[in-house]
Amino acid sequence: MNVQSADFPAVLKQLSERDLRKLENRIARKYSGKLPWIAVFWAFGNLAAWLSLWPLVLLGLLPLWAAFPIACVNMALVYLPTHEAQHDIIARPGTRLRWLNELVGHATSWMMVYPFEVLRVTHMDHHRNTNDPERDVDISSMAPGPWSAIWATIRNRQPNAKRNSDYASSLVRAGRLDLIVLSVAYKVAFIGILGALAWNGYALEALLLWWLPYQIAITYILFFLSWAPHHPGTHRLRYTNTRSWKSAVGNIGSMGMQFHIVHHLHPYIPLHLTPAAYREMRPIFEARGCRLGDN
């Protein structure tokens, strides 16, 4: 069947649920199984850029005011390569390049003060329980509108925030109490490093190269990866719990999340291929009653 033909939407109406699923999966397979080298270079290039800021600033080769916005961009760009690794998109278990998948995950997630395995376990819980008020670790990001969503990302970083208990509950359900201990160790190490820098006269560098960029980036990441693609966070069915939408800052500015519906339905498709996969699958999504934007 030619999925690009003009009468394709009309043809879809005649297909059974089984045939729709087979057609959707056939399209998805076209975009899967490809090693996303862009994610690998993104991960280590971004890491190298952020690490280089420290000697450049400390040696007086780059002013701190100029390094600060670069650090903010670096922090915002950390998560998506680790996200590819969480889903084993770079290399599946048992394959030749599996070590690269794990390296990408572990080598960069520490910048966000999270162990890679914590991100992996909790994110898989999000996929299994999307918009479940009790089991979705990202449900606390839901809010009526964008400004309240931004406030929710700030509120979620307080010690008694629901997000913290949701993450802990997810790790307990997975039987990974060791990861709770490891998470605490990461936080303690982060505070210790910032404290040591401040003690030695580098408080502003610690603030503007790591702590504040981290806070800004977490807000940005949670807004675009959690709130925007799942808003209003009340749909639970497979084809409606995530949406596509038209972002005011474009697909790049929203870190590819305009087409997040593709990721939830077919999480093995690399991020950079989701726009093309979405355009080809859109008639099928329309037939299934998905929540689609103008993109």
C-alpha positions as CSV (number, residue, x, y, z in Angstrom):
1,M,0.0,0.0,0.0
2,N,1.3,3.4,-0.9
3,V,1.1,5.3,2.4
4,Q,1.7,8.7,0.6
5,S,-1.2,8.4,-1.8
6,A,-3.8,11.2,-1.8
7,D,-6.7,8.8,-0.9
8,F,-4.7,7.2,1.9
9,P,-7.0,8.7,4.7
10,A,-10.0,7.3,3.0
11,V,-8.4,3.9,2.7
12,L,-7.6,3.9,6.4
13,K,-11.3,4.1,7.3
14,Q,-11.8,0.7,5.7
15,L,-9.0,-1.0,7.6
16,S,-9.5,-3.1,10.7
17,E,-7.8,-2.4,14.0
18,R,-5.4,-5.2,13.3
19,D,-4.5,-3.9,9.8
20,L,-4.0,-0.4,11.2
21,R,-1.6,-1.7,13.8
22,K,0.3,-3.7,11.2
23,L,0.6,-0.7,8.9
24,E,1.7,1.6,11.8
25,N,4.3,-0.9,12.9
26,R,5.6,-1.3,9.3
27,I,6.2,2.4,9.1
28,A,7.8,2.4,12.5
29,R,10.3,-0.3,11.5
30,K,11.5,1.9,8.7
31,Y,12.8,4.4,11.2
32,S,14.1,2.0,13.8
33,G,17.3,0.0,14.1
34,K,19.5,2.9,13.1
35,L,22.4,3.8,15.4
36,P,21.9,7.5,16.2
37,W,25.5,8.7,15.9
38,I,24.1,12.3,16.3
39,A,23.2,11.4,19.9
40,V,26.7,10.0,20.6
41,F,28.5,13.1,19.2
42,W,25.9,15.3,20.9
43,A,26.6,13.6,24.3
44,F,30.4,13.8,24.3
45,G,30.6,17.1,22.4
46,N,28.3,18.8,24.9
47,L,30.2,17.2,27.8
48,A,33.5,18.4,26.4
49,A,32.2,21.9,25.8
50,W,30.9,22.2,29.4
51,L,34.1,20.8,31.0
52,S,36.2,23.2,28.9
53,L,34.4,26.2,30.4
54,W,36.0,25.6,33.8
55,P,39.7,26.0,32.8
56,L,38.8,28.8,30.4
57,V,37.1,30.7,33.1
58,L,39.6,29.9,35.9
59,L,42.5,30.9,33.7
60,G,40.9,34.1,32.7
61,L,40.6,33.2,29.0
62,L,36.8,33.5,29.0
63,P,34.8,35.9,31.1
64,L,32.3,34.3,33.5
65,W,29.4,36.4,32.1
66,A,30.0,34.8,28.7
67,A,30.5,31.3,30.0
68,F,27.2,31.4,32.0
69,P,24.8,31.2,29.0
70,I,26.9,28.5,27.4
71,A,26.7,26.5,30.6
72,C,22.9,26.9,30.6
73,V,22.8,25.5,27.0
74,N,25.1,22.7,28.0
75,M,22.9,21.7,30.9
76,A,19.8,21.8,28.8
77,L,21.3,19.5,26.2
78,V,22.5,16.8,28.6
79,Y,19.3,14.9,29.0
80,L,18.3,13.8,25.5
81,P,21.4,11.7,24.7
82,T,20.9,9.9,28.0
83,H,17.3,9.5,27.1
84,E,18.3,7.7,23.9
85,A,20.5,5.4,26.0
86,Q,17.7,4.8,28.6
87,H,15.7,3.2,25.7
88,D,18.7,1.3,24.4
89,I,18.3,3.1,21.1
90,I,22.1,3.5,20.6
91,A,22.6,-0.3,21.1
92,R,20.4,-3.1,22.4
93,P,21.5,-5.5,25.2
94,G,23.8,-8.2,23.8
95,T,24.9,-6.2,20.7
96,R,28.4,-5.3,19.8
97,L,28.1,-1.6,20.7
98,R,26.2,-2.1,23.9
99,W,29.1,-0.6,25.8
100,L,28.6,2.7,23.9
101,N,25.0,2.9,24.8
102,E,25.9,2.5,28.5
103,L,28.8,4.9,28.2
104,V,26.6,7.6,26.8
105,G,24.2,7.2,29.6
106,H,26.7,7.1,32.5
107,A,29.2,9.6,31.2
108,T,26.8,12.6,31.0
109,S,23.9,12.0,33.4
110,W,26.1,13.0,36.4
111,M,26.0,16.6,35.1
112,M,22.4,16.6,36.1
113,V,23.2,15.1,39.5
114,Y,21.3,11.9,38.7
115,P,22.7,8.3,38.4
116,F,21.9,7.0,34.9
117,E,20.2,3.9,36.2
118,V,17.8,6.0,38.3
119,L,16.8,7.9,35.2
120,R,16.3,4.7,33.3
121,V,14.2,2.9,35.9
122,T,12.0,5.9,36.7
123,H,11.6,6.8,33.0
124,M,10.4,3.3,32.1
125,D,7.9,3.6,34.9
126,H,6.7,6.8,33.2
127,H,6.1,4.9,30.0
128,R,4.3,2.1,31.7
129,N,2.1,4.4,33.7
130,T,1.7,7.6,31.7
131,N,-0.6,10.1,33.5
132,D,-1.4,7.7,36.3
133,P,-1.7,10.0,39.3
134,E,-0.2,7.4,41.6
135,R,2.5,5.7,39.5
136,D,3.7,8.2,36.9
137,V,6.9,9.8,38.2
138,D,6.2,12.9,36.0
139,I,2.6,13.5,37.0
140,S,3.7,16.3,39.4
141,S,4.7,18.3,36.4
142,M,1.1,18.7,35.2
143,A,-0.5,22.1,35.6
144,P,-3.3,24.1,34.0
145,G,-1.1,26.3,31.8
146,P,2.5,27.1,30.9
147,W,3.3,29.6,33.7
148,S,1.8,27.3,36.3
149,A,3.8,24.5,34.8
150,I,7.0,26.5,35.1
151,W,6.2,27.1,38.8
152,A,5.5,23.4,39.2
153,T,9.0,22.5,38.0
154,I,10.4,24.9,40.7
155,R,8.1,23.5,43.4
156,N,9.1,19.9,42.5
157,R,12.7,20.7,43.5
158,Q,11.8,21.3,47.2
159,P,12.8,18.7,49.7
160,N,9.1,17.7,50.4
161,A,8.0,17.7,46.8
162,K,5.8,14.9,45.5
163,R,8.2,14.2,42.6
164,N,10.9,13.1,45.1
165,S,8.6,10.6,46.8
166,D,7.3,9.4,43.4
167,Y,10.9,8.7,42.3
168,A,11.6,6.9,45.5
169,S,8.4,4.8,45.2
170,S,9.3,3.9,41.6
171,L,12.7,2.6,42.7
172,V,11.2,0.7,45.6
173,R,8.7,-1.0,43.2
174,A,11.6,-2.0,41.0
175,G,13.5,-3.4,44.0
176,R,16.3,-0.9,43.5
177,L,16.9,0.4,47.0
178,D,20.6,0.6,46.1
179,L,19.7,3.4,43.6
180,I,18.1,5.5,46.4
181,V,21.3,5.3,48.3
182,L,23.3,6.1,45.2
183,S,21.0,9.1,44.4
184,V,21.7,10.5,47.9
185,A,25.4,10.0,47.4
186,Y,25.2,12.0,44.1
187,K,23.4,14.9,45.9
188,V,25.9,14.9,48.7
189,A,28.8,14.9,46.3
190,F,27.3,17.8,44.3
191,I,26.9,19.9,47.5
192,G,30.4,18.9,48.5
193,I,31.9,20.0,45.2
194,L,30.1,23.3,45.2
195,G,31.1,23.9,48.8
196,A,34.7,23.1,48.1
197,L,34.7,25.5,45.2
198,A,33.2,28.2,47.3
199,W,35.7,27.5,50.2
200,N,38.6,28.0,47.8
201,G,37.3,31.3,46.4
202,Y,35.3,30.1,43.4
203,A,31.7,30.6,44.6
204,L,30.6,32.6,41.6
205,E,32.1,30.0,39.2
206,A,30.3,27.3,41.1
207,L,27.1,29.3,41.0
208,L,27.2,30.4,37.3
209,L,28.8,27.3,35.7
210,W,26.9,24.6,37.4
211,W,24.3,25.3,40.1
212,L,22.2,28.0,38.4
213,P,22.5,26.5,34.8
214,Y,21.4,23.2,36.3
215,Q,18.3,24.9,37.9
216,I,17.4,26.7,34.7
217,A,18.0,23.6,32.6
218,I,15.8,21.4,34.8
219,T,12.9,23.9,34.4
220,Y,13.4,23.9,30.7
221,I,13.6,20.1,30.4
222,L,10.6,19.4,32.6
223,F,8.5,22.0,30.8
224,F,9.2,20.6,27.3
225,L,9.7,16.9,28.0
226,S,7.1,16.4,30.7
227,W,4.4,19.1,30.8
228,A,4.0,20.1,27.1
229,P,3.7,16.7,25.4
230,H,1.3,15.3,28.0
231,H,-0.8,18.3,28.9
232,P,-3.4,18.2,30.5
233,G,-2.1,14.9,32.0
234,T,-5.6,13.3,32.3
235,H,-5.6,11.0,29.3
236,R,-4.6,7.4,30.1
237,L,-5.1,5.5,26.9
238,R,-2.2,4.5,24.6
239,Y,-3.1,6.8,21.7
240,T,-4.2,9.8,23.7
241,N,-1.9,10.0,26.8
242,T,0.6,12.0,24.7
243,R,0.0,14.6,22.0
244,S,1.7,16.4,19.2
245,W,1.6,20.2,19.2
246,K,3.1,23.3,17.5
247,S,5.7,24.9,19.7
248,A,6.3,28.6,19.6
249,V,10.1,27.9,19.7
250,G,10.0,25.2,17.0
251,N,11.0,21.6,17.1
252,I,14.6,22.4,17.9
253,G,13.8,24.9,20.6
254,S,11.4,22.3,22.2
255,M,14.1,19.6,21.9
256,G,12.1,17.5,19.4
257,M,9.1,17.2,21.7
258,Q,6.5,18.4,19.1
259,F,6.4,14.8,18.0
260,H,6.7,13.1,21.3
261,I,3.6,11.0,20.5
262,V,5.8,9.0,18.2
263,H,8.3,8.3,21.0
264,H,5.6,7.0,23.3
265,L,4.1,4.7,20.7
266,H,7.4,3.5,19.3
267,P,10.2,4.4,21.8
268,Y,12.9,2.6,19.8
269,I,12.8,5.3,17.0
270,P,15.7,7.7,17.4
271,L,14.8,11.3,18.4
272,H,16.0,12.9,15.2
273,L,13.8,10.6,13.1
274,T,10.6,11.2,14.9
275,P,9.5,14.2,12.7
276,A,9.7,12.1,9.6
277,A,8.0,9.1,11.2
278,Y,5.3,11.4,12.5
279,R,4.5,12.9,9.1
280,E,4.2,9.4,7.6
281,M,2.1,8.1,10.5
282,R,-0.1,11.1,10.9
283,P,-3.1,9.7,8.8
284,I,-3.0,6.6,11.0
285,F,-2.9,8.7,14.1
286,E,-5.9,10.7,12.9
287,A,-7.8,7.5,12.2
288,R,-7.0,6.4,15.8
289,G,-8.2,9.6,17.3
290,C,-4.9,10.8,18.6
291,R,-4.5,14.3,20.0
292,L,-2.7,16.1,17.2
293,G,-1.6,19.7,16.7
294,D,-1.0,21.7,13.5
295,N,2.5,20.3,12.8
